[in-house]
Amino acid sequence: MLVLVDDAGRALGVLPSFEASVPWWMDTTAIADGARAHHGADVAVLRILTADRPKQPGGTVVYAAQAADAETLPLKPVPDDLRALAETDHPLRADYARPGGPLATVAWATDELGRAGRGPVTAARQQRTWNLSSIWRLDTATGPAWIKEVPPFFGHEPAVLRWLVDHGHAALAPSVIATDGRRMLLDHIPGEDLYGTNGSIRHAIAADMHAIQVTATVDTLLAIGLPDRRDLTARLTEVIQSSSLADDPRLRGLVDGLAERLAQVASCGLPDTLVHGDLHPGNVIGTADGRRVILDWGDSVVGNPALDIVRLTDGLPYDEAASIQREWSGWWREAVPGCDPDRAITLLRPLIEVYYASIYADFLRGIEPSEHPYHREDVPDCLGRAAEQAS
């Protein structure tokens, strides 16, 4: 169901429910297609209002949206509870989730493409919007371009992309046409995401990321705004102790030994560096010529590089994961003689799900309550897996 609002945020009416072709709540392509097919409406989705399930996919979901031709649509009256949700502002709301926000961003990107000699824009199509980003595809006579807009807690992503280019890693990063605050206009990357790829591809991704990490320095990364995650003791302790699983003896055991374990990680001698934070193959685009481009740097932090290799090898058969990790450890021993990367992996592995739980907890603190269903279950899910692994 879509509650349409005007530029002032006043609820105008409701477009009756329809079934979207994709069950993932943030997939606005499916929502826009359904609104057009069922109601002849051309909509821009702003944000989620309610969901009848604790987490996606599926269920009945209500969104706030805008439509240029709202007055001509078969709108039904807005129930009082939905009107209150649609019209009430919230300080944590992203700019792209506010009335007029998406169209303002598309107008900015259209102007930037014109300045870059890439206009005119022949079509603008919203791909995704949720608490972590808004994505639009813009078609032009010279090929497509993409808009990515992020919330404040991912606001360092444009700076990371600039850093990658400035430090010789342009081939591994999206090509930036223009940035404005938390808005990025990106060139199209041909190819497909690498979800489900085998160990050889992940080995290549590990090599790509290592090449980036050995060139990074802590002071430079902190200066461009990356979060500092060099000491995880307080963060990981807090996310466990504030959760519903705080009394689980397996997690209490992790907390009791946390400071000593992390001190041992530091003693392994790996330098703190640029950590991608979510380095799985789905965040990498592979091209026909073998090029790989690493996407979605919003989770990036300053921290231990072993966090990335554990994430990258997650889900692989033991032998494949161990092979990649041996190679990765060899690269670091060559770059930093005397370090012990293998031990760092062994020490950090039991904490990786707790680390992910801390990231989701950050998301929940940074988004308005109506969007909590996107992540409410992620913290206990991660801590549950951490407890199982600690058994």
C-alpha positions as CSV (number, residue, x, y, z in Angstrom):
1,M,0.0,0.0,0.0
2,L,1.2,3.5,-0.8
3,V,0.3,6.6,1.1
4,L,0.8,9.5,-1.2
5,V,2.0,12.8,0.2
6,D,2.5,16.3,-1.3
7,D,5.7,18.4,-1.1
8,A,4.7,19.7,2.3
9,G,4.3,16.2,3.6
10,R,0.5,16.2,3.9
11,A,-1.1,12.8,3.2
12,L,-3.3,13.0,0.1
13,G,-4.7,9.5,-0.1
14,V,-4.0,5.8,-0.4
15,L,-3.3,3.8,-3.5
16,P,-4.9,0.4,-2.8
17,S,-2.7,-2.6,-2.2
18,F,-1.1,-4.7,-4.9
19,E,1.4,-7.5,-4.9
20,A,4.9,-6.5,-5.8
21,S,6.9,-8.9,-8.1
22,V,9.9,-8.9,-5.6
23,P,9.4,-9.6,-1.8
24,W,12.4,-7.4,-0.7
25,W,11.0,-4.3,0.9
26,M,13.7,-1.9,-0.4
27,D,13.2,-2.9,-4.0
28,T,11.5,0.2,-5.4
29,T,11.7,-1.0,-9.0
30,A,9.1,-3.7,-8.2
31,I,6.9,-1.2,-6.3
32,A,7.0,1.4,-9.1
33,D,6.2,-1.2,-11.7
34,G,3.3,-2.4,-9.6
35,A,1.9,1.1,-9.0
36,R,2.1,1.8,-12.7
37,A,0.6,-1.5,-13.8
38,H,-2.3,-1.5,-11.2
39,H,-3.1,2.2,-10.9
40,G,-1.4,4.0,-13.7
41,A,0.7,5.9,-11.1
42,D,4.3,7.1,-11.6
43,V,5.6,7.1,-8.0
44,A,8.8,7.8,-6.1
45,V,9.0,5.9,-2.9
46,L,10.2,7.8,0.1
47,R,10.2,5.4,3.1
48,I,8.6,2.5,4.8
49,L,5.8,3.3,7.2
50,T,4.7,-0.1,8.6
51,A,5.3,-3.8,8.0
52,D,3.3,-6.7,9.4
53,R,6.3,-9.0,9.7
54,P,9.3,-8.6,12.0
55,K,11.7,-8.7,9.1
56,Q,11.7,-9.0,5.3
57,P,11.0,-10.6,2.9
58,G,7.3,-10.6,2.1
59,G,4.2,-9.6,4.1
60,T,2.1,-6.4,3.9
61,V,4.2,-3.2,3.8
62,V,3.0,0.4,3.7
63,Y,5.2,3.1,2.2
64,A,5.1,6.9,1.9
65,A,5.5,8.0,-1.7
66,Q,5.0,10.8,-4.1
67,A,3.3,11.0,-7.5
68,A,3.4,14.0,-9.8
69,D,-0.2,13.2,-11.0
70,A,-1.6,12.4,-7.6
71,E,-4.8,14.4,-8.2
72,T,-5.8,12.2,-11.1
73,L,-5.3,8.9,-9.3
74,P,-8.0,6.7,-7.6
75,L,-7.0,7.5,-4.1
76,K,-8.8,6.2,-1.0
77,P,-9.0,8.1,2.3
78,V,-6.0,7.8,4.6
79,P,-6.6,6.0,7.9
80,D,-5.8,8.1,10.9
81,D,-2.9,5.9,12.1
82,L,-1.3,6.0,8.7
83,R,-1.8,9.7,8.3
84,A,0.0,10.3,11.6
85,L,2.9,8.1,10.5
86,A,3.1,9.8,7.0
87,E,2.9,13.3,8.2
88,T,5.0,13.2,11.4
89,D,8.6,14.3,10.9
90,H,11.6,12.6,12.6
91,P,15.1,14.0,13.2
92,L,16.8,10.8,11.9
93,R,15.0,10.8,8.6
94,A,17.3,10.8,5.6
95,D,17.1,13.6,3.1
96,Y,16.1,11.2,0.3
97,A,13.2,10.0,2.5
98,R,11.6,13.4,2.7
99,P,9.0,14.8,0.3
100,G,10.8,16.3,-2.7
101,G,14.1,14.7,-1.7
102,P,14.3,12.1,-4.5
103,L,13.4,14.6,-7.3
104,A,15.8,17.1,-5.9
105,T,18.6,14.6,-6.1
106,V,17.6,13.5,-9.6
107,A,17.6,17.2,-10.7
108,W,21.1,17.7,-9.2
109,A,22.4,14.6,-11.0
110,T,20.8,15.7,-14.2
111,D,22.6,19.1,-14.0
112,E,25.9,17.3,-13.2
113,L,25.6,15.0,-16.2
114,G,25.0,18.0,-18.4
115,R,28.1,19.7,-17.1
116,A,30.1,16.5,-17.7
117,G,28.8,16.4,-21.3
118,R,26.7,13.3,-20.5
119,G,23.2,14.7,-21.0
120,P,20.4,14.7,-21.7
121,V,18.8,12.3,-19.2
122,T,16.2,10.2,-21.1
123,A,14.9,8.2,-18.2
124,A,15.2,8.2,-14.4
125,R,14.3,5.0,-12.6
126,Q,14.4,4.4,-8.8
127,Q,16.0,1.1,-8.0
128,R,16.1,1.0,-4.2
129,T,15.4,3.0,-1.1
130,W,15.7,2.2,2.5
131,N,17.5,3.3,5.6
132,L,20.9,2.6,4.2
133,S,20.7,4.2,0.7
134,S,18.7,5.4,-2.2
135,I,19.7,4.2,-5.7
136,W,18.5,5.6,-9.0
137,R,19.5,4.7,-12.6
138,L,19.7,7.5,-15.1
139,D,19.7,6.7,-18.8
140,T,21.5,9.0,-21.2
141,A,22.5,9.1,-24.8
142,T,26.0,8.2,-23.7
143,G,25.0,5.3,-21.5
144,P,23.6,4.9,-18.0
145,A,24.8,6.6,-14.8
146,W,23.8,5.9,-11.2
147,I,22.9,8.0,-8.2
148,K,23.7,6.7,-4.7
149,E,22.6,8.8,-1.7
150,V,23.4,7.6,1.8
151,P,22.4,8.6,5.4
152,P,24.7,10.5,7.7
153,F,26.2,7.4,9.3
154,F,27.5,6.4,5.9
155,G,28.5,9.9,5.0
156,H,32.2,9.1,4.7
157,E,31.6,6.9,1.6
158,P,32.2,9.7,-1.0
159,A,35.5,10.5,0.8
160,V,36.6,6.9,0.7
161,L,35.9,6.7,-3.1
162,R,38.0,9.9,-3.6
163,W,40.8,8.3,-1.4
164,L,40.8,5.2,-3.5
165,V,41.3,7.2,-6.7
166,D,43.9,9.4,-5.2
167,H,45.9,6.5,-3.9
168,G,46.1,4.5,-7.1
169,H,43.1,2.2,-6.8
170,A,40.7,3.8,-9.3
171,A,40.3,0.5,-11.2
172,L,38.9,-1.1,-8.1
173,A,36.4,1.6,-7.2
174,P,33.3,3.0,-8.8
175,S,34.0,6.0,-11.1
176,V,32.7,9.2,-9.5
177,I,31.2,11.8,-11.9
178,A,30.2,14.2,-9.1
179,T,29.5,14.3,-5.4
180,D,27.6,16.7,-3.2
181,G,27.5,15.9,0.5
182,R,26.2,12.4,0.8
183,R,25.1,12.2,-2.8
184,M,27.2,10.4,-5.4
185,L,26.8,10.3,-9.2
186,L,28.6,7.2,-10.4
187,D,29.4,6.0,-13.9
188,H,27.9,2.7,-15.0
189,I,29.9,-0.5,-14.3
190,P,29.3,-3.2,-16.9
191,G,29.2,-6.8,-15.5
192,E,27.4,-8.7,-12.8
193,D,27.7,-9.0,-9.0
194,L,29.7,-12.0,-7.9
195,Y,27.3,-13.5,-5.4
196,G,27.9,-17.2,-5.1
197,T,31.3,-17.2,-6.7
198,N,33.9,-19.9,-5.9
199,G,37.2,-19.7,-4.1
200,S,39.3,-18.6,-7.0
201,I,37.2,-15.4,-7.5
202,R,37.3,-14.7,-3.7
203,H,41.1,-15.2,-3.8
204,A,41.3,-12.5,-6.4
205,I,39.1,-10.2,-4.3
206,A,41.3,-10.8,-1.3
207,A,44.3,-9.8,-3.4
208,D,42.6,-6.6,-4.6
209,M,41.7,-5.6,-1.0
210,H,45.2,-6.4,0.2
211,A,46.6,-4.1,-2.4
212,I,44.4,-1.3,-1.1
213,Q,45.1,-2.0,2.6
214,V,48.9,-1.9,2.4
215,T,48.8,1.7,1.0
216,A,46.5,3.1,3.7
217,T,47.6,5.0,6.8
218,V,45.5,5.5,9.9
219,D,46.0,9.3,10.1
220,T,44.9,9.8,6.5
221,L,41.8,7.6,7.0
222,L,40.7,9.3,10.2
223,A,41.2,12.7,8.5
224,I,38.7,11.8,5.8
225,G,36.1,10.8,8.4
226,L,36.3,7.0,8.7
227,P,35.0,5.6,12.0
228,D,37.7,4.4,14.3
229,R,37.4,0.7,15.2
230,R,40.9,0.0,16.3
231,D,39.7,-1.0,19.8
232,L,36.5,-3.0,19.7
233,T,36.4,-3.9,23.4
234,A,33.8,-1.4,24.5
235,R,31.6,-1.8,21.4
236,L,31.4,-5.5,21.5
237,T,30.9,-5.6,25.2
238,E,28.0,-3.1,25.0
239,V,26.2,-4.9,22.2
240,I,26.2,-8.2,24.1
241,Q,25.3,-6.7,27.5
242,S,22.4,-4.6,26.2
243,S,20.9,-7.5,24.2
244,S,18.2,-10.0,25.2
245,L,20.9,-12.7,25.1
246,A,23.1,-11.0,27.7
247,D,22.6,-13.8,30.2
248,D,23.6,-16.5,27.8
249,P,26.7,-18.2,29.4
250,R,28.4,-18.6,26.1
251,L,28.2,-14.9,25.3
252,R,29.2,-14.0,28.9
253,G,32.3,-16.2,28.3
254,L,33.1,-14.1,25.3
255,V,32.7,-10.9,27.2
256,D,34.8,-12.1,30.1
257,G,37.8,-12.8,27.8
258,L,37.2,-10.0,25.4
259,A,39.8,-7.5,26.5
260,E,42.5,-10.2,26.7
261,R,41.6,-11.7,23.3
262,L,41.7,-8.3,21.6
263,A,45.0,-7.5,23.2
264,Q,46.3,-10.7,21.7
265,V,45.0,-9.7,18.3
266,A,46.9,-6.4,18.5
267,S,50.0,-8.3,19.5
268,C,49.8,-10.2,16.2
269,G,51.3,-7.1,14.5
270,L,48.9,-6.5,11.6
271,P,48.6,-2.8,11.0
272,D,45.3,-1.1,11.3
273,T,44.1,0.0,7.9
274,L,41.1,0.6,5.7
275,V,38.5,-2.2,6.4
276,H,35.7,-2.5,3.9
277,G,33.4,-3.9,6.5
278,D,31.2,-6.0,4.3
279,L,33.6,-7.6,1.9
280,H,31.5,-10.4,0.3
281,P,31.3,-11.2,-3.4
282,G,27.9,-9.6,-3.8
283,N,29.6,-6.3,-3.1
284,V,31.9,-6.8,-6.1
285,I,31.0,-6.3,-9.8
286,G,32.9,-8.6,-12.2
287,T,33.3,-7.6,-15.8
288,A,33.8,-9.8,-18.9
289,D,37.4,-8.7,-19.2
290,G,38.2,-9.9,-15.6
291,R,38.0,-6.5,-13.9
292,R,36.6,-6.3,-10.4
293,V,35.0,-3.2,-8.8
294,I,34.4,-3.2,-5.1
295,L,31.1,-1.4,-4.1
296,D,29.4,-0.2,-1.0
297,W,32.1,1.4,1.1
298,G,29.6,2.8,3.7
299,D,30.6,0.2,6.3
300,S,34.3,1.0,5.9
301,V,36.2,1.7,9.1
302,V,39.7,2.0,10.4
303,G,40.5,-1.4,11.9
304,N,42.2,-4.8,11.7
305,P,42.3,-6.2,8.1
306,A,41.5,-9.7,9.3
307,L,37.9,-8.6,9.7
308,D,37.6,-8.5,5.9
309,I,39.2,-11.8,5.2
310,V,37.0,-13.6,7.7
311,R,33.9,-12.0,6.0
312,L,35.2,-12.8,2.5
313,T,35.7,-16.5,3.2
314,D,32.5,-17.0,5.1
315,G,30.4,-19.8,3.7
316,L,33.2,-21.5,1.7
317,P,34.1,-25.1,2.3
318,Y,36.9,-25.4,4.9
319,D,39.7,-26.2,2.4
320,E,38.8,-23.3,0.1
321,A,38.6,-20.8,2.9
322,A,41.9,-22.1,4.5
323,S,43.7,-21.8,1.1
324,I,42.6,-18.2,0.7
325,Q,43.6,-17.3,4.2
326,R,47.0,-18.9,3.8
327,E,47.7,-16.8,0.8
328,W,46.4,-13.7,2.5
329,S,48.6,-14.4,5.5
330,G,51.6,-14.8,3.2
331,W,51.0,-11.4,1.7
332,W,50.9,-9.7,5.1
333,R,54.0,-11.5,6.3
334,E,55.8,-10.2,3.3
335,A,54.5,-6.7,3.8
336,V,55.0,-6.6,7.6
337,P,57.8,-9.0,8.6
338,G,57.2,-10.6,11.9
339,C,53.5,-10.3,12.0
340,D,51.2,-13.3,12.7
341,P,48.1,-13.0,10.4
342,D,47.0,-16.6,11.0
343,R,46.7,-16.1,14.7
344,A,44.8,-12.8,14.2
345,I,42.2,-14.7,12.1
346,T,41.9,-17.4,14.7
347,L,41.4,-14.9,17.5
348,L,38.9,-12.7,15.6
349,R,36.8,-15.4,14.1
350,P,34.7,-16.1,17.3
351,L,34.0,-12.3,17.5
352,I,32.9,-11.7,13.9
353,E,29.2,-12.2,14.5
354,V,29.4,-9.9,17.5
355,Y,31.1,-7.3,15.4
356,Y,28.2,-7.5,12.8
357,A,25.7,-7.2,15.7
358,S,27.4,-4.0,16.7
359,I,27.1,-2.7,13.2
360,Y,23.3,-3.4,13.1
361,A,23.0,-1.9,16.5
362,D,24.5,1.3,15.1
363,F,22.0,1.2,12.2
364,L,19.1,1.0,14.7
365,R,20.5,4.0,16.6
366,G,20.8,6.0,13.4
367,I,17.3,5.4,11.8
368,E,13.8,6.4,12.7
369,P,11.6,3.8,14.5
370,S,9.4,3.0,11.5
371,E,12.4,1.6,9.7
372,H,13.6,-0.6,12.6
373,P,12.0,-3.7,11.0
374,Y,14.8,-3.7,8.5
375,H,17.3,-4.5,11.2
376,R,15.5,-5.3,14.5
377,E,16.1,-9.0,14.2
378,D,19.7,-8.7,12.9
379,V,21.3,-8.0,16.3
380,P,19.8,-11.1,18.1
381,D,20.3,-13.2,15.0
382,C,24.1,-12.3,14.9
383,L,24.5,-12.8,18.7
384,G,22.7,-16.2,18.4
385,R,25.2,-17.4,15.8
386,A,28.0,-16.1,18.0
387,A,26.7,-18.1,20.9
388,E,26.4,-21.2,18.8
389,Q,30.0,-20.8,17.5
390,A,31.2,-20.4,21.1
391,S,29.6,-23.6,22.2
